């Protein structure tokens, strides 16, 4: 059992410790960064002083950030030990600095966007860099601007079948729109369709199901340059038909670019080495029609 004397000793020790802590806290407040940080919390000094060592650590890491905005000198490179208040209690967490946050967003952006065999320009397409002085693009730009707004609001799933001449910028413009949505966390796939079919043929024993399922289920899909592939019953019925049926059933946004208009694509899809099958081609086109609006972009060749 503790005696009165023991209790008095404990109280005196506690008082001495508090005095020492307050002294250290006041000494630290001579540093402008420390003072600014602690005074950002509307709490009494007797509360704030309990976090003196944590505040000192946070101030040190903040100063490191001001010297090197990549925060490489901090305990966890790229992060800043940062105080925040929840229900009157001060907590500390590691918060990514601006450079690290940008890096993490880029990682998430890459993860959300599956870009299969498309060119570097297409992978990095940006809405801000779309050439807008071409009057032939006005209707298309209005369409994609409206689509972004409506898609984010959950008011549409219907994509676009965009045909036009070689080099008119079809793939770039659609990809720029998709990249804009990927930034908001939507998962997308931009697939150069002829190459995709070739890869699927050679991947039956490896990741065939994984690649096909991704194309079937991703939020937003672009099949780029459809109509440039060699048609077989397998590619038309088992691959394209399967992808489109699933996306139609689940109302998933689907886009196509092609040098062929829809009538020309139907003719292309009807002909295989086994003969002409207009009915199966028409069934594919019915799915495409359900999934998309149609626009045409006839413009000068921007690749020259």
C-alpha positions in Angstrom: 0.0 0.0 0.0 1.3 3.5 -0.9 1.8 5.9 1.9 0.9 9.6 2.0 4.6 10.2 1.5 4.8 8.1 -1.6 1.8 9.9 -3.1 3.4 13.3 -2.4 6.6 12.2 -4.0 4.7 11.0 -7.1 2.8 14.3 -7.3 6.0 16.3 -6.9 7.7 14.3 -9.7 4.7 14.8 -11.9 4.8 18.5 -11.3 8.5 18.7 -12.0 8.1 16.7 -15.2 5.3 19.0 -16.4 7.4 22.0 -15.6 10.3 20.6 -17.6 8.1 19.7 -20.5 6.5 23.2 -20.5 10.0 24.7 -20.4 11.1 22.6 -23.4 7.9 23.5 -25.2 8.4 27.2 -24.6 12.0 26.9 -25.7 10.9 25.2 -29.0 8.3 28.0 -29.6 11.3 30.3 -30.2 11.5 28.6 -33.5 9.1 30.3 -35.9 8.1 27.1 -37.7 7.4 25.3 -34.5 5.4 28.3 -33.1 3.4 28.5 -36.3 2.6 24.8 -36.3 1.5 24.6 -32.7 -0.5 27.8 -32.8 -2.5 26.4 -35.8 -4.3 24.3 -33.2 -6.7 26.1 -31.0 -5.6 24.2 -27.8 -4.1 25.2 -24.5 -0.3 25.0 -24.2 -0.7 22.4 -21.4 -2.3 20.2 -24.0 0.0 21.0 -26.8 3.2 20.5 -24.8 2.4 16.8 -24.4 3.2 16.5 -28.1 6.4 18.5 -28.1 8.7 15.7 -29.4 6.2 14.9 -32.2 5.9 18.5 -33.1 9.7 18.8 -33.2 9.8 15.8 -35.6 7.1 17.3 -37.8 8.8 20.7 -38.0 12.2 19.0 -38.9 10.5 17.1 -41.7 8.7 20.2 -42.9 12.0 22.1 -43.1 13.5 19.3 -45.0 10.6 19.6 -47.5 11.3 23.3 -47.9 14.9 22.6 -48.7 14.2 19.7 -51.0 10.6 19.3 -52.2 11.1 15.6 -52.8 11.6 15.1 -49.0 14.4 12.6 -49.5 15.9 13.5 -46.1 12.8 12.5 -44.2 12.4 9.3 -42.2 10.2 8.0 -45.1 11.5 9.6 -48.2 8.7 11.5 -50.1 6.5 11.8 -47.0 6.1 14.5 -44.2 5.3 13.7 -40.6 2.2 15.8 -40.2 -0.1 16.7 -37.2 -3.9 16.8 -37.6 -6.8 17.1 -35.1 -9.6 14.6 -34.6 -12.2 15.2 -31.9 -9.9 17.4 -29.9 -7.0 14.9 -30.0 -3.8 15.6 -32.0 -2.7 12.7 -34.2 0.3 12.4 -36.5 0.5 10.7 -39.9 2.9 10.5 -42.8 1.5 12.6 -45.6 2.9 12.5 -49.2 4.7 15.7 -50.3 3.5 17.2 -53.5 6.2 15.5 -55.6 5.4 12.1 -54.1 1.7 12.7 -54.4 2.2 13.4 -58.1 4.2 10.2 -58.4 1.5 8.2 -56.6 -1.2 9.6 -58.8 0.8 8.7 -61.9 1.2 5.1 -60.6 -2.6 4.9 -60.0 -3.2 6.5 -63.4 -1.0 3.9 -65.1 -2.7 1.1 -63.1 -6.2 2.2 -64.1 -5.4 2.6 -67.8 -4.5 -0.6 -69.8 -2.9 0.6 -73.0 -2.3 -2.3 -75.4 0.0 -1.7 -78.3 -1.1 1.9 -78.9 1.5 4.5 -79.7 3.2 6.7 -77.1 1.3 9.7 -78.4 -2.0 7.9 -77.9 -1.0 6.7 -74.4 -0.2 10.2 -73.3 -3.0 12.0 -75.2 -4.4 15.1 -73.3 -7.6 17.0 -73.8 -5.6 20.3 -73.4 -3.5 19.4 -76.4 -6.3 18.6 -78.9 -6.0 20.8 -81.9 -9.3 22.7 -82.0 -8.8 25.1 -84.9 -10.1 22.5 -87.4 -13.8 23.1 -87.9 -14.3 19.5 -88.8 -13.6 18.6 -85.2 -16.2 20.8 -83.6 -19.0 18.3 -83.5 -16.7 15.6 -82.1 -15.2 17.8 -79.4 -18.7 18.8 -78.3 -19.7 15.2 -78.1 -16.8 14.1 -76.0 -17.1 17.1 -73.7 -20.8 16.2 -73.1 -19.9 12.5 -72.7 -17.4 13.2 -69.9 -19.9 15.3 -68.0 -22.8 12.8 -68.4 -20.7 9.8 -67.7 -19.3 11.2 -64.5 -22.9 11.9 -63.5 -24.0 8.3 -64.3 -26.4 9.5 -67.0 -24.9 7.6 -70.0 -23.0 4.5 -70.9 -23.2 4.9 -74.7 -19.8 5.3 -76.4 -18.9 6.3 -79.9 -18.1 4.7 -83.2 -15.8 7.2 -84.8 -14.8 6.7 -88.5 -12.8 8.9 -90.8 -9.7 9.1 -92.9 -6.2 8.0 -91.9 -4.4 10.5 -89.7 -7.4 12.7 -88.9 -6.8 12.3 -85.1 -9.6 9.9 -84.3 -7.6 7.7 -81.9 -5.8 10.7 -80.2 -9.1 12.5 -79.4 -10.9 9.5 -78.0 -7.8 8.5 -76.0 -7.5 12.0 -74.6 -11.1 11.8 -73.4 -10.4 8.4 -71.9 -7.3 9.6 -70.1 -9.3 12.4 -68.6 -11.6 9.9 -67.1 -8.8 7.6 -65.9 -7.5 10.5 -63.8 -10.8 10.3 -61.9 -10.3 6.6 -61.1 -12.2 5.0 -63.9 -10.6 1.9 -65.3 -10.0 1.9 -69.0 -8.5 -0.1 -71.8 -7.2 1.4 -75.0 -6.5 -1.5 -77.3 -5.0 -1.6 -80.8 -7.5 -4.2 -82.0 -5.6 -5.9 -84.9 -2.6 -6.6 -82.6 -4.8 -7.6 -79.7 -6.2 -10.4 -81.8 -2.8 -11.6 -82.8 -1.7 -11.7 -79.2 -4.8 -13.5 -78.1 -4.1 -16.2 -80.6 -0.7 -16.9 -79.2 -1.8 -16.7 -75.5 -4.2 -19.6 -75.1 -1.9 -21.4 -72.7 -0.9 -18.3 -70.7 -3.1 -15.3 -70.1 -5.8 -15.5 -72.7 -8.7 -15.5 -70.2 -7.2 -12.7 -68.2 -6.8 -10.4 -71.3 -10.2 -11.2 -72.7 -12.0 -10.8 -69.4 -10.3 -7.4 -68.9 -11.6 -6.2 -72.3 -15.0 -7.5 -71.4 -15.3 -5.9 -68.0 -13.3 -2.7 -67.9 -15.3 0.5 -67.3 -14.3 2.1 -70.6 -13.0 0.3 -73.6 -11.5 1.6 -76.9 -11.1 -0.8 -79.7 -8.8 1.2 -81.9 -8.6 0.6 -85.7 -11.3 -2.0 -85.9 -11.7 -3.1 -89.6 -8.0 -3.3 -90.1 -7.8 -6.9 -88.8 -8.0 -10.1 -90.8 -11.5 -11.5 -90.2 -12.0 -15.1 -89.1 -15.0 -16.7 -87.6 -13.1 -17.0 -84.4 -12.1 -13.3 -84.2 -15.6 -12.1 -85.2 -17.9 -14.5 -83.2 -15.8 -15.8 -80.3 -13.8 -12.7 -79.5 -15.5 -9.5 -80.8 -19.0 -11.0 -80.4 -18.3 -12.2 -76.8 -16.8 -8.8 -75.8 -19.6 -6.8 -77.2 -22.4 -9.0 -75.9 -21.0 -8.8 -72.3 -20.5 -5.0 -72.5 -24.0 -4.6 -74.0 -25.6 -6.7 -71.2 -23.7 -4.7 -68.5 -24.1 -1.3 -70.2 -20.3 -0.6 -70.3 -19.0 2.4 -72.2 -17.4 1.2 -75.5 -15.6 3.1 -78.2 -14.4 2.3 -81.7 -12.2 4.1 -84.2 -12.0 2.9 -87.8 -11.2 4.0 -91.3 -14.4 2.3 -92.3 -17.9 3.6 -91.6 -20.5 1.2 -90.1 -21.8 0.1 -93.5 -18.3 -0.7 -94.7 -17.4 -2.5 -91.4 -20.5 -4.7 -91.8 -19.2 -5.8 -95.2 -15.7 -6.4 -93.8 -17.1 -8.5 -90.9 -19.2 -10.7 -93.2 -16.3 -12.1 -95.2 -14.0 -14.8 -93.9 -12.0 -17.5 -95.7 -14.9 -19.8 -95.0 -17.2 -17.6 -97.1 -19.8 -14.8 -96.7 -22.0 -14.7 -93.6 -24.1 -11.5 -93.6 -26.2 -12.6 -90.7 -23.4 -12.9 -88.2 -21.9 -9.6 -89.4 -25.3 -8.0 -88.9 -25.5 -9.4 -85.4 -22.2 -7.8 -84.5 -23.3 -4.5 -86.0 -26.5 -4.6 -83.9 -24.4 -4.8 -80.8 -22.1 -2.0 -81.9 -25.2 0.1 -82.8 -26.6 -0.5 -79.3 -23.3 0.5 -77.6 -22.5 3.6 -79.6 -23.4 6.8 -81.3 -21.8 7.4 -84.7 -19.7 10.3 -85.9 -17.3 10.8 -88.8 -14.1 12.8 -88.8 -12.8 13.8 -92.2 -9.8 16.0 -91.8 -6.3 16.6 -93.1 -3.7 14.0 -92.3 -2.1 15.3 -89.1 0.6 12.6 -89.2 2.4 14.3 -92.2 
